Amino acid sequence: MAWKKVLLQDDASFSKGGVVLSPTGAINVIIWRAPFACTVTAVKGYRVGGTGATINARKNGNLNHLASDLSLTNADDWIDGGAVQNTGYSAGDKLEIMITSVSGSPNQVAVQVDFSRG
């Protein structure tokens, strides 16, 4: 009898991201090298403390995924960046999370990038 793996919808979706503790200004952090082809489906951010922060994410150091930086106006709330661009990743492409500004000394700023494979 031959066995065949059946992919469920959740198997094709995954997320990559990171948290910067007590950011004092803009910072870009390389967090992942794609081992296979995939597509960005969303960029989301989260802020703990402070009065504000803006975030983005980019591919290969120069292709932002959001046309405009996402303002994290509400603390302790995941905020979706809406429409994404530069979405296609090939094996070997790198992902950077970006904190583009902060105000009021946030304790943590998280950036999450959602992907689909296949």
Contacts in CASP RR format, 6 or more apart in sequence:
PFRMAT RR
TARGET T0000
AUTHOR 0000-0000-0000
METHOD contacts of the structure
MODEL  1
MAWKKVLLQDDASFSKGGVVLSPTGAINVIIWRAPFACTVTAVKGYRVGG
TGATINARKNGNLNHLASDLSLTNADDWIDGGAVQNTGYSAGDKLEIMIT
SVSGSPNQVAVQVDFSRG
12 116 0 8 1.000
12 117 0 8 1.000
12 118 0 8 1.000
13 41 0 8 1.000
13 114 0 8 1.000
13 115 0 8 1.000
13 116 0 8 1.000
13 117 0 8 1.000
14 38 0 8 1.000
14 114 0 8 1.000
14 115 0 8 1.000
14 117 0 8 1.000
15 112 0 8 1.000
15 113 0 8 1.000
15 114 0 8 1.000
15 115 0 8 1.000
16 31 0 8 1.000
16 32 0 8 1.000
16 95 0 8 1.000
16 112 0 8 1.000
16 113 0 8 1.000
16 115 0 8 1.000
17 31 0 8 1.000
17 32 0 8 1.000
17 95 0 8 1.000
17 97 0 8 1.000
17 110 0 8 1.000
17 111 0 8 1.000
17 112 0 8 1.000
17 113 0 8 1.000
18 29 0 8 1.000
18 31 0 8 1.000
18 97 0 8 1.000
18 110 0 8 1.000
18 111 0 8 1.000
18 112 0 8 1.000
19 108 0 8 1.000
19 109 0 8 1.000
19 110 0 8 1.000
20 27 0 8 1.000
20 29 0 8 1.000
20 97 0 8 1.000
20 99 0 8 1.000
20 108 0 8 1.000
20 109 0 8 1.000
20 110 0 8 1.000
21 107 0 8 1.000
21 108 0 8 1.000
22 105 0 8 1.000
22 106 0 8 1.000
22 107 0 8 1.000
22 108 0 8 1.000
23 53 0 8 1.000
23 99 0 8 1.000
23 102 0 8 1.000
23 106 0 8 1.000
23 109 0 8 1.000
24 102 0 8 1.000
24 105 0 8 1.000
25 99 0 8 1.000
25 101 0 8 1.000
25 102 0 8 1.000
26 98 0 8 1.000
26 99 0 8 1.000
26 100 0 8 1.000
26 101 0 8 1.000
27 98 0 8 1.000
27 99 0 8 1.000
28 58 0 8 1.000
28 61 0 8 1.000
28 96 0 8 1.000
28 97 0 8 1.000
28 98 0 8 1.000
28 99 0 8 1.000
29 96 0 8 1.000
29 97 0 8 1.000
29 98 0 8 1.000
30 94 0 8 1.000
30 95 0 8 1.000
30 96 0 8 1.000
31 95 0 8 1.000
31 96 0 8 1.000
31 97 0 8 1.000
32 94 0 8 1.000
32 95 0 8 1.000
33 92 0 8 1.000
33 93 0 8 1.000
33 94 0 8 1.000
33 95 0 8 1.000
34 89 0 8 1.000
34 90 0 8 1.000
34 91 0 8 1.000
34 92 0 8 1.000
34 93 0 8 1.000
34 94 0 8 1.000
34 95 0 8 1.000
35 91 0 8 1.000
35 92 0 8 1.000
36 91 0 8 1.000
36 117 0 8 1.000
37 88 0 8 1.000
37 89 0 8 1.000
37 90 0 8 1.000
37 91 0 8 1.000
37 117 0 8 1.000
37 118 0 8 1.000
38 88 0 8 1.000
38 89 0 8 1.000
38 115 0 8 1.000
38 116 0 8 1.000
38 117 0 8 1.000
38 118 0 8 1.000
39 87 0 8 1.000
39 88 0 8 1.000
39 89 0 8 1.000
39 115 0 8 1.000
39 116 0 8 1.000
39 117 0 8 1.000
39 118 0 8 1.000
40 57 0 8 1.000
40 59 0 8 1.000
40 65 0 8 1.000
40 84 0 8 1.000
40 86 0 8 1.000
40 87 0 8 1.000
40 88 0 8 1.000
40 89 0 8 1.000
40 113 0 8 1.000
40 114 0 8 1.000
40 115 0 8 1.000
41 84 0 8 1.000
41 87 0 8 1.000
41 114 0 8 1.000
41 115 0 8 1.000
41 116 0 8 1.000
42 80 0 8 1.000
42 81 0 8 1.000
42 82 0 8 1.000
42 84 0 8 1.000
42 113 0 8 1.000
42 114 0 8 1.000
43 55 0 8 1.000
43 56 0 8 1.000
43 57 0 8 1.000
43 65 0 8 1.000
43 66 0 8 1.000
43 70 0 8 1.000
43 80 0 8 1.000
43 81 0 8 1.000
43 82 0 8 1.000
43 84 0 8 1.000
43 111 0 8 1.000
43 112 0 8 1.000
43 113 0 8 1.000
43 114 0 8 1.000
44 78 0 8 1.000
44 79 0 8 1.000
44 80 0 8 1.000
44 81 0 8 1.000
44 111 0 8 1.000
44 112 0 8 1.000
44 113 0 8 1.000
44 114 0 8 1.000
45 55 0 8 1.000
45 70 0 8 1.000
45 72 0 8 1.000
45 78 0 8 1.000
45 79 0 8 1.000
45 81 0 8 1.000
45 109 0 8 1.000
45 110 0 8 1.000
45 111 0 8 1.000
45 112 0 8 1.000
46 72 0 8 1.000
46 76 0 8 1.000
46 77 0 8 1.000
46 78 0 8 1.000
46 79 0 8 1.000
46 108 0 8 1.000
46 109 0 8 1.000
46 110 0 8 1.000
46 112 0 8 1.000
47 53 0 8 1.000
47 72 0 8 1.000
47 74 0 8 1.000
47 75 0 8 1.000
47 76 0 8 1.000
47 106 0 8 1.000
47 108 0 8 1.000
47 109 0 8 1.000
47 110 0 8 1.000
48 75 0 8 1.000
48 76 0 8 1.000
48 106 0 8 1.000
48 107 0 8 1.000
48 108 0 8 1.000
48 109 0 8 1.000
49 75 0 8 1.000
49 76 0 8 1.000
49 104 0 8 1.000
49 105 0 8 1.000
49 106 0 8 1.000
49 107 0 8 1.000
49 108 0 8 1.000
50 75 0 8 1.000
50 102 0 8 1.000
50 103 0 8 1.000
50 104 0 8 1.000
50 105 0 8 1.000
50 106 0 8 1.000
50 107 0 8 1.000
51 103 0 8 1.000
51 104 0 8 1.000
51 106 0 8 1.000
52 71 0 8 1.000
52 72 0 8 1.000
52 73 0 8 1.000
52 75 0 8 1.000
52 102 0 8 1.000
52 103 0 8 1.000
52 104 0 8 1.000
52 106 0 8 1.000
53 71 0 8 1.000
53 72 0 8 1.000
53 99 0 8 1.000
53 101 0 8 1.000
53 102 0 8 1.000
53 103 0 8 1.000
53 106 0 8 1.000
53 109 0 8 1.000
54 69 0 8 1.000
54 70 0 8 1.000
54 71 0 8 1.000
54 72 0 8 1.000
54 99 0 8 1.000
54 100 0 8 1.000
54 101 0 8 1.000
55 69 0 8 1.000
55 70 0 8 1.000
55 72 0 8 1.000
55 97 0 8 1.000
55 98 0 8 1.000
55 99 0 8 1.000
55 100 0 8 1.000
55 109 0 8 1.000
55 111 0 8 1.000
56 64 0 8 1.000
56 65 0 8 1.000
56 66 0 8 1.000
56 69 0 8 1.000
56 70 0 8 1.000
56 98 0 8 1.000
56 100 0 8 1.000
56 111 0 8 1.000
57 64 0 8 1.000
57 65 0 8 1.000
57 66 0 8 1.000
57 95 0 8 1.000
57 96 0 8 1.000
57 97 0 8 1.000
57 98 0 8 1.000
57 111 0 8 1.000
57 113 0 8 1.000
58 64 0 8 1.000
58 65 0 8 1.000
58 86 0 8 1.000
58 95 0 8 1.000
58 96 0 8 1.000
58 98 0 8 1.000
59 65 0 8 1.000
59 86 0 8 1.000
59 88 0 8 1.000
59 89 0 8 1.000
59 93 0 8 1.000
59 94 0 8 1.000
59 95 0 8 1.000
59 96 0 8 1.000
60 93 0 8 1.000
60 94 0 8 1.000
61 94 0 8 1.000
61 96 0 8 1.000
63 85 0 8 1.000
63 86 0 8 1.000
64 85 0 8 1.000
64 86 0 8 1.000
64 98 0 8 1.000
65 84 0 8 1.000
65 85 0 8 1.000
65 86 0 8 1.000
65 87 0 8 1.000
65 113 0 8 1.000
66 81 0 8 1.000
66 82 0 8 1.000
66 83 0 8 1.000
66 84 0 8 1.000
66 85 0 8 1.000
67 83 0 8 1.000
67 85 0 8 1.000
69 98 0 8 1.000
69 100 0 8 1.000
69 101 0 8 1.000
70 79 0 8 1.000
70 81 0 8 1.000
71 79 0 8 1.000
72 79 0 8 1.000
72 109 0 8 1.000
73 79 0 8 1.000
75 106 0 8 1.000
78 112 0 8 1.000
89 95 0 8 1.000
89 115 0 8 1.000
95 113 0 8 1.000
97 111 0 8 1.000
97 113 0 8 1.000
98 111 0 8 1.000
99 109 0 8 1.000
99 111 0 8 1.000
102 109 0 8 1.000
END
